[in-house]
Amino acid sequence: QLQLAESGGGLVQPGGSLGLSCQASGFTSDYGIAWFRQAPGKERERVSCISSRGGSTNYAGSVKGRFTISRDSAKNTVYLQMNSLKPEDTAVYYCAAGRLVCLVVPSRSLQAVDYWGKGTLVTVSS
Protein backbone atom coordinates (compact mmCIF):
# COMPACT_ATOMS: atom_id res chain seq x y z
CA GLN A 1 0.00 0.00 0.00
CA LEU A 2 1.37 3.36 -1.05
CA GLN A 3 0.36 6.80 0.09
CA LEU A 4 1.27 9.78 -2.04
CA ALA A 5 1.29 13.39 -0.90
CA GLU A 6 1.81 16.31 -3.24
CA SER A 7 3.12 19.69 -2.21
CA GLY A 8 4.34 22.88 -3.82
CA GLY A 9 1.29 24.16 -5.63
CA GLY A 10 0.26 27.79 -5.58
CA LEU A 11 -0.20 30.93 -7.60
CA VAL A 12 2.45 32.00 -10.09
CA GLN A 13 2.58 34.59 -12.83
CA PRO A 14 2.84 33.60 -16.48
CA GLY A 15 6.44 32.90 -17.36
CA GLY A 16 7.26 31.97 -13.81
CA SER A 17 8.42 28.71 -12.26
CA LEU A 18 7.08 26.34 -9.66
CA GLY A 19 8.30 23.06 -8.24
CA LEU A 20 6.03 20.24 -7.11
CA SER A 21 6.99 17.35 -4.86
CA CYS A 22 5.39 13.96 -4.42
CA GLN A 23 6.34 12.24 -1.20
CA ALA A 24 5.60 8.53 -1.12
CA SER A 25 5.24 6.42 1.97
CA GLY A 26 5.80 2.78 1.31
CA PHE A 27 7.91 0.76 -1.07
CA THR A 28 8.07 2.51 -4.42
CA SER A 29 10.95 0.95 -6.30
CA ASP A 30 8.59 -1.25 -8.37
CA TYR A 31 6.39 1.63 -9.41
CA GLY A 32 6.59 4.21 -12.11
CA ILE A 33 5.49 7.63 -10.91
CA ALA A 34 3.48 10.00 -13.05
CA TRP A 35 2.17 13.51 -12.76
CA PHE A 36 -1.32 14.09 -14.08
CA ARG A 37 -3.29 17.29 -14.20
CA GLN A 38 -6.92 18.17 -14.52
CA ALA A 39 -8.13 21.61 -15.52
CA PRO A 40 -11.72 22.70 -14.88
CA GLY A 41 -14.05 21.08 -17.37
CA LYS A 42 -11.32 18.95 -18.88
CA GLU A 43 -10.24 15.36 -18.60
CA ARG A 44 -7.34 14.33 -16.46
CA GLU A 45 -4.20 14.01 -18.55
CA ARG A 46 -0.76 12.59 -17.98
CA VAL A 47 1.84 15.33 -17.94
CA SER A 48 4.99 13.42 -17.25
CA CYS A 49 6.23 10.06 -16.08
CA ILE A 50 9.39 8.58 -14.65
CA SER A 51 10.17 4.88 -14.60
CA SER A 52 10.60 2.81 -11.47
CA ARG A 53 14.38 3.08 -11.56
CA GLY A 54 14.39 6.64 -12.83
CA GLY A 55 16.14 5.79 -16.05
CA SER A 56 13.33 6.75 -18.39
CA THR A 57 11.13 9.83 -18.54
CA ASN A 58 8.47 11.09 -20.86
CA TYR A 59 6.44 14.26 -21.26
CA ALA A 60 3.26 15.43 -22.87
CA GLY A 61 3.92 17.54 -25.92
CA SER A 62 2.36 20.58 -24.28
CA VAL A 63 4.99 20.64 -21.51
CA LYS A 64 8.05 19.20 -23.21
CA GLY A 65 11.00 21.52 -22.83
CA ARG A 66 9.36 23.38 -19.95
CA PHE A 67 8.77 20.69 -17.30
CA THR A 68 11.33 18.35 -15.80
CA ILE A 69 10.55 15.26 -13.76
CA SER A 70 13.09 13.71 -11.44
CA ARG A 71 13.22 11.10 -8.74
CA ASP A 72 15.13 10.75 -5.49
CA SER A 73 14.71 7.11 -4.56
CA ALA A 74 16.49 7.51 -1.24
CA LYS A 75 13.85 10.04 -0.20
CA ASN A 76 10.94 8.29 -1.95
CA THR A 77 10.21 11.59 -3.61
CA VAL A 78 9.43 12.60 -7.18
CA TYR A 79 9.70 16.19 -8.32
CA LEU A 80 8.18 18.16 -11.15
CA GLN A 81 9.97 21.38 -11.98
CA MET A 82 7.75 23.62 -14.07
CA ASN A 83 9.26 26.56 -15.95
CA SER A 84 7.85 29.10 -18.39
CA LEU A 85 4.41 28.51 -17.01
CA LYS A 86 1.38 29.48 -19.05
CA PRO A 87 -2.21 30.18 -18.00
CA GLU A 88 -3.21 26.92 -19.69
CA ASP A 89 -1.05 25.05 -17.19
CA THR A 90 -3.57 25.97 -14.51
CA ALA A 91 -4.94 22.74 -13.06
CA VAL A 92 -4.96 20.43 -10.11
CA TYR A 93 -1.81 18.35 -10.35
CA TYR A 94 -1.91 14.77 -9.12
CA CYS A 95 0.88 12.37 -8.33
CA ALA A 96 0.18 8.77 -9.27
CA ALA A 97 1.95 5.44 -8.97
CA GLY A 98 1.51 2.35 -11.06
CA ARG A 99 3.57 -0.60 -12.21
CA LEU A 100 2.53 0.06 -15.80
CA VAL A 101 1.69 3.76 -15.71
CA CYS A 102 4.82 4.79 -17.60
CA LEU A 103 4.73 1.86 -19.99
CA VAL A 104 1.34 2.46 -21.58
CA VAL A 105 0.31 5.14 -24.02
CA PRO A 106 -0.99 8.32 -22.39
CA SER A 107 -4.58 7.59 -23.38
CA ARG A 108 -4.50 4.41 -21.31
CA SER A 109 -2.46 5.68 -18.41
CA LEU A 110 -5.42 6.50 -16.17
CA GLN A 111 -6.33 2.82 -16.06
CA ALA A 112 -2.75 1.95 -15.19
CA VAL A 113 -2.69 3.96 -11.97
CA ASP A 114 -2.66 1.94 -8.78
CA TYR A 115 -2.41 4.82 -6.30
CA TRP A 116 -3.35 8.49 -6.41
CA GLY A 117 -2.39 11.49 -4.37
CA LYS A 118 -5.01 14.05 -3.40
CA GLY A 119 -3.69 16.73 -5.71
CA THR A 120 -2.30 20.22 -5.44
CA LEU A 121 -3.64 23.29 -7.22
CA VAL A 122 -1.44 25.26 -9.58
CA THR A 123 -2.78 28.58 -10.79
CA VAL A 124 -0.96 30.56 -13.45
CA SER A 125 -2.35 34.05 -13.60
CA SER A 126 -1.28 37.67 -13.57
TASUL-V544436 format. One record per pair of residues at least 6 apart in sequence whose ideal C-beta (glycine too) atoms are under 8 Angstrom apart, sorted by the first residue. I is the first residue (numbers start at 1). J is the second residue. Records with the same first field share a line. If there is no record, write none. Layout:
BEGIN
I: J ; J
END
This chain:
BEGIN
1: 26 ; 115
2: 24 ; 25 ; 26 ; 27 ; 28 ; 31 ; 97 ; 114 ; 115
3: 24 ; 25 ; 26 ; 115
4: 22 ; 23 ; 24 ; 95 ; 96 ; 97 ; 115 ; 116 ; 117
5: 22 ; 23 ; 24 ; 25 ; 95 ; 117 ; 118
6: 20 ; 21 ; 22 ; 93 ; 94 ; 95 ; 117 ; 118 ; 119 ; 120
7: 20 ; 21 ; 23 ; 120
8: 18 ; 19 ; 20 ; 21 ; 120
9: 18 ; 20 ; 93 ; 120 ; 121 ; 122
10: 18 ; 121 ; 122 ; 123
11: 123 ; 124 ; 125
12: 18 ; 85 ; 122 ; 123 ; 124
13: 85 ; 124 ; 125 ; 126
14: 85 ; 86 ; 87 ; 124 ; 125 ; 126
15: 84 ; 85
16: 85 ; 124
17: 81 ; 82 ; 83 ; 84 ; 85
18: 82 ; 85 ; 122
19: 79 ; 80 ; 81 ; 82
20: 35 ; 79 ; 80 ; 82 ; 93 ; 95 ; 120 ; 122
21: 77 ; 78 ; 79 ; 80
22: 33 ; 35 ; 77 ; 78 ; 79 ; 80 ; 95 ; 117
23: 75 ; 76 ; 77
24: 33 ; 76 ; 77 ; 78 ; 95 ; 97
25: 76
26: 76
28: 52 ; 73 ; 76 ; 97
29: 52 ; 53 ; 73
30: 52 ; 99
31: 52 ; 97 ; 98 ; 99 ; 101 ; 114 ; 115
32: 49 ; 50 ; 51 ; 52 ; 97 ; 98 ; 99 ; 100 ; 101 ; 102 ; 103
33: 49 ; 50 ; 71 ; 78 ; 95 ; 96 ; 97 ; 101 ; 102
34: 46 ; 47 ; 48 ; 49 ; 50 ; 95 ; 96 ; 97 ; 98 ; 101 ; 102 ; 109 ; 113
35: 46 ; 47 ; 48 ; 49 ; 69 ; 78 ; 80 ; 93 ; 94 ; 95 ; 96
36: 44 ; 45 ; 46 ; 47 ; 93 ; 94 ; 96 ; 109 ; 110 ; 113
37: 44 ; 45 ; 47 ; 89 ; 91 ; 92 ; 93 ; 94 ; 122
38: 44 ; 45 ; 91 ; 92 ; 94 ; 119
39: 88 ; 90 ; 91 ; 92
42: 91
44: 94 ; 110
45: 60 ; 106
46: 60 ; 101 ; 106 ; 109 ; 110
47: 59 ; 60 ; 63 ; 67 ; 80 ; 93
48: 57 ; 58 ; 59 ; 60 ; 63 ; 67 ; 69 ; 80
49: 57 ; 58 ; 69 ; 101 ; 102 ; 109
50: 56 ; 57 ; 69 ; 70 ; 71 ; 78 ; 102
51: 57 ; 102
52: 99 ; 102
53: 73
54: 70 ; 71 ; 73
56: 102
57: 69
58: 102
59: 67 ; 69
60: 106
62: 88
63: 82 ; 89
66: 82 ; 83 ; 84 ; 85
67: 80 ; 81 ; 82 ; 83
68: 80 ; 81 ; 83
69: 78 ; 79 ; 80 ; 81
70: 78 ; 79 ; 81
71: 77 ; 78 ; 79
72: 78 ; 79
78: 95
80: 93
82: 89 ; 122
85: 122 ; 124
86: 124
87: 124 ; 125
88: 124
89: 122 ; 124
90: 122 ; 123 ; 124 ; 125
91: 121 ; 122
92: 119 ; 120 ; 121 ; 122
93: 119 ; 120 ; 121 ; 122
94: 116 ; 117 ; 118 ; 119
95: 116 ; 117
96: 113 ; 115 ; 116 ; 117
97: 113 ; 114 ; 115
98: 109 ; 112 ; 113 ; 114 ; 115
99: 112 ; 114
100: 112
101: 109 ; 112 ; 113 ; 114
102: 109
103: 112
104: 111 ; 112
END
